[in-house]
């Protein structure tokens, strides 16, 4: 979805980290918390994360320890006074890499907060994590400060921090936005490899449809805080149902596309003010399939439009 559609806020809600004065007022977020001591039977402890104390022990165990997160603009989240190792060592509650601390120390603090290890063991883990995310000479880089690292290396440190406590799930909030395409491709390869080796789920948040095509098995398209279409990746790309999804896909530049007007396809209009949303379907002021008297009056419901494929559009509802 476009900027401001609620992608990051949805991710923060999972970890009960909605910025104040915002709060969760309705609904539920069901988390199947794996019982780590019973891996053979894969028993789950089912928790509604909206009911958990946002400052309590349970959510502190989950944040970082079970669900890791790479925040937007991760390169500016590195704390300058911390080394790479310290960053991975840093407690997950801080959620920032510190500029004057070695990155290795920052990794180690994270590890010690969620895993019962000594300082020496945490340093070994920090070096191993830096190696796994593809940083050359990790034994040296573990003592480096963020300003001594390139943008791609700082991005890798943030991934190492998020993965250092072996979470069952990683939330990656536009982790490659500020990187050039070659570094972005390397980061995506690393994330795919780590996902397979660690048996980890990834929620990848982005507005880049090319990245989604290469990373995702399932897609949720959001618009103004609502999930307007959900389905398998191939199905969404080959058979999009919601007019917003169709417009997003049309806007992708393609070398194979024949020249017509000489202009790139765009979505008309602007994202509406969230404090003054349109009545009916929130997309209707920009929709090329707008039905007067219906789309501006009736809010669409989520409906099945295919096998494991859902859309919220009045085109697929009976009048």
C-alpha positions as CSV (number, residue, x, y, z in Angstrom):
1,X,0.0,0.0,0.0
2,X,0.9,3.7,-0.3
3,X,2.4,5.7,2.5
4,X,0.0,6.4,5.3
5,X,-2.3,3.4,4.6
6,X,-1.6,1.8,8.0
7,X,1.1,-0.8,7.3
8,X,3.6,0.3,10.0
9,X,0.8,1.0,12.5
10,X,-0.6,-2.5,12.0
11,X,2.9,-4.0,12.6
12,X,3.4,-1.9,15.8
13,X,0.0,-3.1,17.0
14,X,1.2,-6.7,17.0
15,X,3.9,-5.8,19.5
16,X,1.5,-3.4,21.4
17,X,3.7,-0.4,20.5
18,X,1.1,2.0,19.1
19,X,2.5,5.6,19.6
20,X,0.5,7.7,22.0
21,X,-2.2,9.0,22.0
22,X,-3.1,6.1,19.7
23,X,-4.4,2.9,21.1
24,X,-6.1,-0.4,20.1
25,X,-9.8,0.1,20.6
26,X,-11.3,-3.0,19.0
27,X,-10.5,-6.3,17.5
28,X,-8.0,-9.0,18.4
29,X,-4.5,-10.1,17.4
30,X,-4.2,-13.9,17.9
31,X,-0.6,-15.1,18.5
32,X,0.1,-18.8,18.6
33,X,3.1,-18.8,21.0
34,X,5.2,-21.9,20.6
35,X,6.0,-23.8,23.7
36,X,9.8,-23.9,23.3
37,X,10.3,-26.9,25.6
38,X,7.9,-29.0,23.6
39,X,9.2,-28.7,20.0
40,X,8.3,-32.2,19.1
41,X,4.6,-31.8,19.5
42,X,4.7,-28.1,18.4
43,X,2.3,-27.1,21.2
44,X,1.0,-23.5,21.1
45,X,0.0,-21.2,23.8
46,X,-2.7,-19.0,22.2
47,X,-2.6,-15.3,23.3
48,X,-4.7,-12.3,22.2
49,X,-1.9,-9.6,22.1
50,X,-4.5,-6.8,22.5
51,X,-5.3,-8.1,25.9
52,X,-1.7,-8.2,27.1
53,X,-0.3,-5.5,29.4
54,X,1.8,-3.3,27.1
55,X,4.4,-2.9,29.9
56,X,4.1,-6.4,31.4
57,X,6.4,-9.3,31.5
58,X,4.7,-11.4,28.8
59,X,5.0,-8.7,26.1
60,X,8.6,-7.9,27.0
61,X,9.4,-11.6,26.5
62,X,7.6,-11.6,23.1
63,X,9.2,-8.3,21.8
64,X,12.6,-9.2,20.4
65,X,12.7,-12.7,22.0
66,X,9.8,-14.2,19.9
67,X,8.9,-11.5,17.4
68,X,11.7,-9.4,16.1
69,X,11.3,-6.2,14.2
70,X,13.4,-4.1,11.8
71,X,12.0,-0.6,11.9
72,X,11.8,2.0,9.1
73,X,15.0,3.9,8.5
74,X,17.1,1.4,10.4
75,X,20.4,3.1,9.5
76,X,19.4,6.1,11.6
77,X,18.4,3.8,14.4
78,X,22.0,2.7,15.0
79,X,23.3,4.5,18.1
80,X,26.6,6.2,17.4
81,X,28.1,5.5,20.8
82,X,27.6,1.7,20.6
83,X,29.7,-0.7,18.6
84,X,28.2,-3.4,16.4
85,X,28.5,-6.0,19.1
86,X,26.9,-3.8,21.8
87,X,23.9,-3.2,19.5
88,X,23.1,-6.9,19.2
89,X,23.7,-7.1,23.0
90,X,21.4,-4.2,23.7
91,X,18.0,-4.9,25.4
92,X,15.2,-5.1,22.9
93,X,13.2,-2.5,24.7
94,X,15.5,0.2,23.5
95,X,14.9,-0.7,19.8
96,X,17.7,1.6,18.6
97,X,21.3,1.2,17.7
98,X,23.5,3.6,19.6
99,X,26.0,5.8,17.6
100,X,29.0,5.8,20.0
101,X,28.8,2.1,21.1
102,X,30.4,-0.6,19.1
103,X,27.9,-2.6,17.0
104,X,29.1,-5.9,18.5
105,X,28.3,-4.6,22.1
106,X,24.8,-3.6,20.9
107,X,24.2,-7.1,19.6
108,X,25.4,-8.6,22.8
109,X,23.1,-6.5,25.0
110,X,20.1,-7.7,23.0
111,X,21.3,-11.4,23.4
112,X,21.8,-11.1,27.1
113,X,18.3,-9.6,27.6
114,X,16.6,-12.7,26.2
115,X,19.1,-15.5,26.4
116,X,21.0,-16.7,29.5
117,X,24.6,-16.2,28.3
118,X,27.7,-14.7,29.7
119,X,29.4,-11.6,28.2
120,X,32.0,-13.8,26.5
121,X,29.3,-16.0,25.0
122,X,27.3,-13.0,23.8
123,X,30.4,-11.7,22.0
124,X,30.7,-15.1,20.2
125,X,27.0,-14.9,19.3
126,X,27.4,-11.3,18.0
127,X,30.3,-12.3,15.8
128,X,28.4,-15.3,14.5
129,X,25.3,-13.1,13.7
130,X,27.5,-10.6,11.8
131,X,29.0,-13.5,9.8
132,X,25.5,-14.9,9.0
133,X,24.3,-11.6,7.7
134,X,27.2,-11.3,5.3
135,X,29.5,-8.8,7.0
136,X,33.2,-9.4,6.0
137,X,35.7,-9.8,8.8
138,X,33.1,-10.0,11.6
139,X,35.8,-10.4,14.3
140,X,36.9,-6.9,13.5
141,X,33.6,-5.3,12.6
142,X,32.1,-6.4,16.0
143,X,34.2,-3.6,17.5
144,X,33.2,-1.0,14.9
145,X,31.0,2.0,15.5
146,X,28.1,2.7,13.1
147,X,29.9,5.7,11.4
148,X,32.7,3.2,10.4
149,X,30.2,1.1,8.5
150,X,28.6,1.5,5.0
151,X,24.9,1.9,4.6
152,X,24.5,-1.8,3.6
153,X,26.6,-3.0,6.5
154,X,24.5,-0.9,9.0
155,X,21.4,-2.5,7.5
156,X,22.9,-5.9,8.0
157,X,23.7,-5.0,11.7
158,X,20.0,-4.2,12.2
159,X,19.0,-7.5,10.8
160,X,21.5,-9.2,13.0
161,X,20.0,-7.4,16.1
162,X,16.5,-8.5,15.1
163,X,17.5,-12.1,14.6
164,X,20.0,-12.4,17.5
165,X,17.4,-13.9,19.9
166,X,16.1,-16.4,17.3
167,X,12.6,-15.1,17.0
168,X,9.8,-17.3,15.5
169,X,8.7,-14.3,13.5
170,X,10.4,-11.2,12.0
171,X,8.5,-8.0,11.1
172,X,10.6,-6.1,8.4
173,X,9.2,-2.6,8.0
174,X,10.5,-1.3,4.6
175,X,14.0,-2.5,5.5
176,X,15.6,-1.7,2.1
177,X,14.0,1.6,1.2
178,X,17.1,3.7,1.6
179,X,19.4,1.2,-0.1
180,X,20.5,1.1,-3.8
181,X,19.2,-1.8,-5.8
182,X,22.4,-3.9,-5.7
183,X,22.6,-3.7,-1.9
184,X,18.8,-4.3,-1.7
185,X,19.1,-7.5,-3.6
186,X,21.9,-8.7,-1.3
187,X,19.8,-7.9,1.8
188,X,16.8,-9.7,0.4
189,X,18.9,-12.8,-0.4
190,X,20.2,-12.8,3.2
191,X,16.7,-12.5,4.6
192,X,15.5,-15.4,2.5
193,X,18.4,-17.6,3.5
194,X,17.9,-16.8,7.2
195,X,14.2,-17.5,6.9
196,X,14.9,-21.0,5.6
197,X,17.7,-21.9,8.0
198,X,16.0,-20.5,11.1
199,X,12.5,-21.8,10.1
200,X,11.2,-18.2,10.7
201,X,8.1,-16.4,9.4
202,X,8.5,-12.9,7.9
203,X,6.0,-10.1,7.6
204,X,7.5,-7.9,5.0
205,X,6.1,-4.4,4.8
206,X,6.7,-2.4,1.6
207,X,5.2,-0.3,-1.2
208,X,7.6,-1.9,-3.7
209,X,5.7,-4.5,-5.7
210,X,8.9,-5.9,-7.2
211,X,10.2,-6.7,-3.7
212,X,6.9,-8.3,-2.8
213,X,6.9,-10.5,-5.9
214,X,10.3,-11.9,-5.0
215,X,9.8,-12.2,-1.2
216,X,6.1,-13.0,-0.4
217,X,4.0,-16.2,-0.5
218,X,0.9,-14.3,0.5
219,X,0.0,-10.6,0.0
220,X,-2.3,-8.2,1.9
221,X,-3.0,-4.9,0.1
222,X,-3.9,-2.0,2.5
223,X,-5.7,1.3,1.8
224,X,-6.5,3.8,4.5
225,X,-6.2,1.4,7.4
226,X,-8.2,-1.4,5.7
227,X,-7.1,-4.7,4.1
228,X,-8.8,-4.3,0.7
229,X,-7.4,-7.5,-0.9
230,X,-5.7,-10.7,0.3
231,X,-4.4,-13.7,-1.5
232,X,-1.5,-15.8,-2.8
233,X,1.2,-13.8,-4.5
234,X,0.8,-15.4,-7.9
235,X,-3.0,-14.9,-7.8
236,X,-2.8,-11.3,-6.8
237,X,-0.3,-10.5,-9.6
238,X,-2.1,-12.5,-12.3
239,X,-5.7,-11.9,-11.3
240,X,-6.1,-8.7,-9.1
241,X,-9.7,-8.0,-8.1
242,X,-9.8,-4.8,-6.2
243,X,-9.5,-1.6,-8.4
244,X,-6.8,-0.3,-6.1
245,X,-4.7,-3.4,-6.5
246,X,-5.2,-3.2,-10.3
247,X,-4.1,0.5,-10.2
248,X,-1.0,-0.3,-8.2
249,X,0.0,-3.0,-10.7
250,X,-0.6,-0.8,-13.7
251,X,1.7,1.8,-12.2
252,X,4.7,-0.5,-12.4
253,X,7.1,0.7,-15.2
254,X,7.6,-2.0,-17.7
255,X,10.2,-2.0,-20.6
256,X,7.9,-4.3,-22.6
257,X,5.0,-1.9,-22.4
258,X,4.2,-0.2,-25.8
259,X,4.4,3.6,-25.8
260,X,1.0,5.2,-25.8
261,X,0.7,8.6,-24.3
262,X,4.4,8.6,-23.3
263,X,3.5,8.9,-19.6
264,X,3.7,6.4,-16.8
265,X,0.4,5.1,-15.4
266,X,-0.6,6.8,-12.1
267,X,-3.5,6.6,-9.6
268,X,-5.6,9.7,-9.9
269,X,-6.3,11.9,-6.9
270,X,-4.7,11.9,-3.5
271,X,-4.9,9.7,-0.4
272,X,-7.7,11.2,1.7
273,X,-7.3,12.9,5.1
274,X,-7.6,10.2,7.7
275,X,-9.6,12.6,9.9
276,X,-12.1,13.2,7.1
277,X,-12.6,9.9,5.4
278,X,-15.0,9.6,2.5
279,X,-18.4,7.9,3.1
280,X,-19.0,4.4,1.8
281,X,-15.9,2.9,0.2
282,X,-12.8,5.0,1.1
283,X,-11.3,4.4,-2.3
284,X,-14.3,5.7,-4.3
285,X,-13.0,9.2,-5.0
286,X,-10.1,7.7,-6.9
287,X,-11.7,4.6,-8.3
288,X,-12.1,4.3,-12.1
289,X,-15.0,1.9,-11.5
290,X,-16.9,4.2,-9.2
291,X,-20.7,3.5,-9.1
292,X,-22.5,6.7,-8.0
293,X,-25.2,6.2,-5.4
294,X,-23.6,3.0,-4.2
295,X,-19.8,3.2,-3.7
296,X,-20.2,6.6,-2.0
297,X,-23.0,5.3,0.3
298,X,-22.2,1.6,1.2
299,X,-19.0,0.4,2.8
300,X,-17.9,-2.9,1.1
301,X,-17.5,-6.1,3.1
302,X,-14.7,-8.6,2.8
303,X,-15.8,-11.3,0.4
304,X,-14.3,-14.4,-1.3
305,X,-13.4,-13.8,-4.9
306,X,-11.4,-17.0,-5.5
307,X,-9.5,-19.8,-3.8
308,X,-7.9,-18.3,-0.7
309,X,-8.5,-14.9,-2.4
310,X,-10.5,-12.1,-0.7
311,X,-11.4,-8.5,-1.7
312,X,-13.5,-5.7,-0.2
313,X,-15.3,-4.2,-3.2
314,X,-18.9,-3.7,-4.1
315,X,-18.2,-5.0,-7.6
316,X,-18.3,-8.5,-6.1
317,X,-21.4,-8.0,-3.9
318,X,-24.9,-8.3,-5.0
319,X,-26.8,-5.0,-5.3
